[in-house]
Amino acid sequence: MHESRLGNLLGAAALALSDLILARVREAAGVSVSGAAALVVLAQAPGVSVTELGRRVGLSQPATARMVMSLEAADLARRGPGEGRTVPVTLTEAGERTVVEVLATRAAGTEQVLAGLDDADRRALTRLLEGLLTQLYAEVGSSEVLCRLCDRARCTEGAVCPVGQAERDRGR
């Protein structure tokens, strides 16, 4: 019974946090959650191909092409000339500003949720989340998909990203 209660609590917290963060991200970006994730990916990997962008945000090639068209229509991204079937995508200035807003909004949402925790609880939760993310990487199998809305610089401030470490460990 203890484990099932823990699982239920984790599921409820994960869903509530996801709903809260994704609604805020969608509002801040003015595009779909996948579009917002694509903008964050493009900030970290400018010029990535449409196909690779789709892989990193977990969309099919046709869905990615539609998403990129919508990002272009919103003047957030642009496709460049490519070689063969490889078409690079980059952010516009408006897209770069939107990424800053998306990451700030995501951070504000998580900090709001964490505000009631003292330092000891924050350290304990950090340790637990590092373990959970390592396990989730084993399930998801892609740091790009798992961290598609992450502020990667924030994750590695004075620490090793558990997802990146799990990926490196898998490659050994």
N, C-alpha and C positions, 0 to 999 in steps of 0.2 A: 504494500500500500504506500509506503514512503516513497519509493521510486516513481510510482505512477502519479503521486501528488507533485513531486518535483518536476516530472515531465510536463504535467499540466500547467504548472506555474511558469516554467520556461516557455512553453508554447504560447501562453497568453501574453507574457511579457514580450516575446519576440514579435508576435503579430501586432500588438499595440504600438511598439516602437517602430516597426516597419511602416505601419499605417501613418503614424505621426510624421516620420521623416520623409516618406515618399510624397505625402500630400504637400509638405513644405517645399520639397525640391521641385515638384511639378509646378507649383505656384511661382517660385523664384525664377525658374527657367522659362516659363511660359510655353513649354513644350512637354511632350510625354516624358515619363520617367526614363524610358529607353533613350530618348533624345538627350535628356540631361546627362545620362551616363555616357553617351557618345561624346558630348562636349568635354566631359572630364577626361575621357580617354584621349581625345584629340589634343588636349592641353599637355598631356604627358607624352604623346607620341604623334607629333605633327607630321602630316604627310602619309599617315598609315592608309592603306588601300581600303576601298569600300568593303571588300570581302573580309579583310582582317578586322576592320572596325566591327562588322557584324559578329564575327567570332568572339571578339572581346566583350561585346554587350549581350551575347546570347541570342542573336536574331538570325533568321534565315537570310540568304542573299536578297531575295525579292523584298522582304520586309525592311532590310537595311537600305536598299536603294530608295524605297519610299520614304524612310526616315530621313535620309540624306537630302532628298528633294525638299522635304518640309523644313529642314534646317537651313537649306539654301533660300527658300522662300521667306524665312524669318530673318535673313541676313546674318545668320549665326555661323555658318560654315560655307565653304565653297570647294567644289571639285576642281582639280587642276588637270592640266594635260598629262596624260599617262603614256606608258609604253605598252602597246598591245592591249590586253584586257585589264591591266592594272591601272586603276584611277586613284590618285592620292586625294585625300581630303584634309583641309586645314581650316582652322578657325578664322573668322573675321575679327575685327576689333570688338564688335558687339558680342561675338561669341566668347572672346577672352574675358570681357567684363561679366558675362553671364556665368562663366565657370567660377569666377571669384565669388559671385553672389550665391551660387549653388553650394559651394563648399562652406561658405560662412553660414548659410542657412542650415545645412546639415549639422555643422558643429554646434550651432546655437541650440538646435533641437536635442542633441545628445547631452549637451551640458545642462540643459534644463532638467532632463530626467535624472542626471547624476547629482544635481545640486544638493539633494538631501543626504548624500553619503559623506561620512567623514574620511579622513586620509587612510585610516586602516581599512575601511570597507572598500575604498577605491583601489588600494593595492591588492586586496583579496580578489576583487572583481576582475582586475586586470589579469591576474594570474589565471583565474578560471576561464576568462575569455580567450586568453592565449591558447589554452588547452583545447577549448571548444573549436576555435578557428583552425587549429591543426587537424582536428578530426573532420571538420567540414571540408577542408581542402582535400582530404582523402576521398570524400564523397563526391565533391564537385569536380575536382581534378584540374581546375584552372584558376590560377591566381588572378588572371585578367577578369574573368567573370565574377569571381568572389569579391574582388576589390574594385569593381567598376565605378563605384561612387566614393572611393576612398581618397582622402587627402594624404597621399603617400609620404610626403615630407613629414607630416605630423606623426604618422605611425612609427617612423624610424628615428624620432628625436631621442637620442640617448638609449635606444633599444634596437633590437632586431625584430623585424616584422615576423610574426609567427607563420603567416601564410607564405611569405617569401622563403623562410627557412624550411618549411615543409616542402616547398617546390624544389629547393636545392637538395634537400635530403632524398627526395624521390629520384632525382637525376643521378644520384651516386650509384 
